[in-house]
Amino acid sequence: MLDINLCPRRNWQPASRTTILGGMNCTAFHGNFMTCMTLIVLGTTDIIGTAQAVDFQRDVRPIWLTHCTECHGADAATRVSDLRLDTGNITDLTLSSGDAAVAGPNANDSELYQRITSSDPDYRMPPPDHGPRLSPADQRTLRLWIEEGAPMSAHWAYQPPLRSSLPKVLDRDWPRNPIDHFVLAKLEAGELPPSPQSDRRTLIRRLSFDLRGLPPSPSEVSQFVQDSRPDAYRKLVERYLASPQYGERMAQEWLDAARYADTTGHAADMPRTMWLYRDWVINAFNSNMSFDRFSIDQIAGDLINRQQGEASVPPSNEYEILENPTTSRLIATGFHRNSMQALGNNPRKEEYRIKGIVDRMDTTGRVWLGITVGCAECHDHKYDPLTTREYYELFAIFNNVPHYGTTFEVHGPRIKVLNAKQRQTLNNFDQLVADLQRRKTAEDAEETGQLDAELKATQKARDDFLKACPTAQVMDELETPRDTFIHVRGNFEAPGEQVHPNLPTIVGNPEGIGAPNRLDFAHALFDRTNPLTARVAVNRFWAHFFGAGIVNTVDDFGVRGALPTHPSLLDWLAIEFIEAKWDIKHLHRLIVTSSVYQQSSQQTDHLAKIDPDNLHLARGPRFRLAAEQIRDSGLLISGLMVNHLGGPSVFPYQPKGVGEYRDATAGEWKNDSGKNAYRRGIYTFWQRMSPYPAMTSFDAPSRERSCTQRSRTNTPLQALTQLNDPAVAELSEMFSKRIMAAGKSFRARLDAAFMLALSRPPTTAEADRFEKFFLQHTPARDNDAKQTQPTENVNGAESRAWMLIAQILLNLDETITKE
């Protein structure tokens, strides 16, 4: 058995904040009260005080959500009293008895306080049959709040972000940009010093993983370590931002959110061409498309074309179109064509059409608004300002996408996309068909039969060629909109009142549009009055670099979501993003050049005790790489990676029998050979009902639904995958050959191996342990490993030993972790 701990974990820390907090996953998230309690202990305001006043959002609202709003909240179906605790000012509320709910400044004079502290079961709130009485701590919180005048405020996320002035800090040398002022002010208030800057080897490795998804090459590391220029790091940042691999790395998380996959999902799970959309996303990030255009094109690119008088998608199965801006916007709308599509011999076509719209609305809410839109499908949202009527008015906006075909041929709008060469070939076919038709009309009757056969063969060749050209799944709008009704309790077969397209209050309708469409909705998302879109976007980008967002619940900014750890920083970043014209690379550059980002990730005993989840950001980020980056790192380290941008999805090796119980309609996975076997993970064919097993072992989602943040688990299966997967064994073999070609002596080879895998040379202790391991596995060589010119390997023992060392290095915690 291999000892995979030859190089012990350095400065071990928890893999991520989300692991400690119970594992953020990609399902609907309600009420992370552990996070709330942690934030209360650590302080959620920007400057931690020793004696804070009671804060309504932080301290009071969680109590109401837990004990009160079911009967006194937004949902009319569960409300049992006219007393509402979710709206208005509580000091203005009057009970049915005529008494004021809150009458300060003495809490004992307020009926609300009398009720929560009463021992009379007929008078107590909440009643015994609705739950336990409030804890003494909760009672004390409400008493102090009442005595302070019971101040209330609207939920923070629904208030417009404000760019506050930079906080004053004592250490004026540490901040490199405005981000650092906000973080350092909180650290100083909590008497926590920031961590030292990471060493250069760690820093380039961290930056390379974050901006390219790949480890740096040994030559890149050496060059950066030796570069003493003061702007060396900034030049490195610019080089990585300009790298084609930047788009591949950034696209990965967006494809999770877009639930991108190469199959339709559900039982049939039939292959469906979607890779053109994936490539559009990669190219959009590489070209630094502004986030507003990036988003609007995906939500309503087809309607932009109509607005500009460009070609729209006709109601036919195929549509030939050239590569141009019109086509690009259509391909972008594949975002909402990524929804799963049920196929088969069943009569439930309309039901699954409705499910597709529900999925599009849920995804839109998560990705751009950070709210759980789906909670209003059956009833008014119990916590956030979204009624069922508003839900179906928004539903009406998404309810006009054509739906064609039957049984296994059900599909939405789609187009054929031809490049210049393909267009020329198609034009040649069309010219030949036209010539044959002219000849046919001019020839005698006896030659017509021969021309007919030739014309038929040419037409078939043309059709076969066009069929082989890539297809893009796109959005389109019916000329006559469908009628939309409220679905009573979410049942589409129980239609209620008819509704018409409208923008929900939570989004706003700044232009006062009477019958908004998808394009109007998309523009409203980016109106300056919208308080959510910019915050949600910068928070998700922050999570990319730090492992968790400033708001830990990245897809839920609602009342039940987590509070921001640095609210003023979040608002500053949101305004900065807007005023920089939604420039994504500008935001990323700002983050990675901050002192906060460049800190050492080393965990100290002091930090482990008072801030184990790094909520204060007193150290740098450290967490395990995503599944694709683990595969990509192995490919690059072994020398096998084929770094080709874009193209159809590929089928790397996976064991026989994976997915064997799926329906035959899902097709057969045929392992690619040659270059396609060694493409980056982002290009792997994504089967929803049977995802690539090595990736699911490392928490890649199935993408049946939108995933805005992956879980991050640590399981024995992951180590076993790295040790026993035949694909990884091949990487180890090729890595070992690369090691052996790097030098003649044992130490030269070991140094090369460490630089390739870990971007650093081995320590003396590590070198000694590996040498001992090497000698144990080369008995015929004895001590030849120490020789400057070692003899040829005996019976492959040396090659086998280096392969084992390569396997160990690929499986080290340090190799698959961003430090």
TAPE-V741011 format. One record per pair of residues at least 6 apart in sequence whose C-alpha atoms are under 6 Angstrom apart, sorted by the first residue. I is the first residue (numbers start at 1). J is the second residue. D is the distance in whole Angstrom. If there is no record, write none. Layout:
I,J,D
I,J,D
This chain:
4,808,6
11,602,5
15,623,5
15,624,6
16,623,5
17,613,5
18,24,5
23,711,6
24,711,5
25,710,6
25,711,5
26,707,5
26,709,6
30,560,6
31,560,5
31,561,6
44,565,5
46,186,6
46,566,5
47,186,5
47,189,6
48,189,6
54,145,6
56,152,6
71,78,6
71,79,4
71,80,5
72,79,6
72,83,6
72,84,5
72,85,6
73,84,6
73,86,5
74,382,5
75,380,5
75,382,5
91,102,5
93,101,6
94,100,5
94,101,6
101,111,5
101,112,5
102,110,5
103,109,6
103,110,5
105,147,5
106,147,6
107,143,6
107,146,6
107,147,6
115,124,5
115,125,5
116,124,6
116,125,5
118,124,5
158,531,6
159,531,6
160,531,5
161,571,5
162,571,6
163,572,5
167,181,6
169,185,5
175,181,6
176,594,6
176,595,6
177,594,6
182,569,6
194,618,5
195,599,5
195,600,6
195,618,6
195,619,5
196,599,6
196,600,6
197,598,6
197,599,4
197,600,5
198,598,6
198,599,5
198,600,4
200,225,6
205,215,6
205,216,6
206,818,6
208,214,6
208,215,6
208,216,6
209,215,6
211,246,5
212,245,5
212,246,5
212,249,5
213,249,5
213,629,6
214,633,6
218,755,6
247,282,5
247,285,5
247,286,5
248,282,5
251,281,6
251,282,5
256,707,5
257,706,5
257,707,5
257,708,5
258,335,6
258,706,6
259,703,5
259,705,6
259,706,5
260,338,6
261,686,5
262,271,6
262,272,5
262,274,6
262,686,5
263,269,5
263,270,5
263,271,4
263,272,5
263,687,6
264,270,5
264,340,5
264,341,5
265,340,5
265,688,5
266,342,6
268,663,6
268,665,5
268,666,6
269,666,5
270,665,6
270,666,4
275,648,6
277,331,6
277,334,6
279,646,6
290,582,5
290,583,5
291,582,5
296,522,5
297,329,6
297,332,6
298,332,5
298,333,4
298,335,6
299,333,6
300,518,6
300,519,5
301,329,5
301,330,6
301,333,6
302,330,5
318,415,5
319,415,5
319,416,5
320,416,5
321,417,6
322,418,5
323,419,6
330,474,6
331,474,6
333,474,5
333,475,6
334,473,6
334,474,5
339,356,6
343,407,6
343,408,5
344,407,5
344,408,5
345,407,5
362,373,6
362,374,5
363,706,6
365,371,5
365,373,6
366,555,5
368,533,5
369,532,5
369,533,5
370,536,6
370,555,4
370,556,5
370,557,5
371,556,5
371,557,6
371,558,6
375,381,5
376,388,5
377,388,6
377,490,6
378,489,4
378,490,4
379,388,5
380,387,4
380,388,5
381,387,6
390,504,5
392,486,6
393,499,6
393,500,6
393,501,5
393,502,5
394,502,6
396,484,6
396,501,5
397,501,5
397,517,5
397,518,6
400,477,5
400,478,5
400,481,6
400,482,6
401,476,6
401,477,5
402,412,6
403,412,5
404,410,6
404,411,5
404,412,6
413,474,6
414,472,5
414,473,4
414,474,5
415,471,6
415,472,5
416,471,5
417,470,6
429,462,6
440,448,6
484,498,6
484,499,6
485,495,6
485,496,6
485,497,5
485,498,4
485,499,6
486,495,6
486,496,5
486,497,6
487,494,6
487,495,5
487,496,6
488,494,6
488,496,6
501,515,5
501,516,6
502,516,6
534,574,5
535,574,5
539,549,5
539,550,6
542,549,6
543,549,4
546,621,5
550,564,5
550,565,6
551,562,6
551,563,6
551,564,4
552,562,6
553,561,6
553,562,6
597,620,6
599,619,6
599,620,5
600,619,6
600,620,5
601,619,5
601,620,4
601,621,6
601,622,6
622,818,5
622,819,5
623,817,6
623,818,6
624,816,6
624,817,4
624,818,6
625,816,6
625,817,5
627,695,5
627,698,5
628,681,5
630,816,6
632,680,6
635,641,5
637,756,6
638,731,6
638,734,5
638,735,4
641,678,5
642,678,6
642,679,5
649,683,5
649,684,5
649,685,5
650,676,6
650,684,5
650,685,5
651,671,5
651,672,5
651,685,6
652,671,6
652,672,6
652,677,4
653,671,5
659,690,6
688,702,5
697,718,6
722,811,6
732,803,6
732,806,5
732,807,5
733,803,5
736,802,5
736,803,5
736,806,6
739,749,5
739,753,6
742,749,6
743,749,5
744,789,6
745,788,5
746,785,5
751,761,5
754,760,6
754,761,5
755,761,6
758,815,6
774,801,6
777,801,6
778,797,5
778,798,6
784,790,6
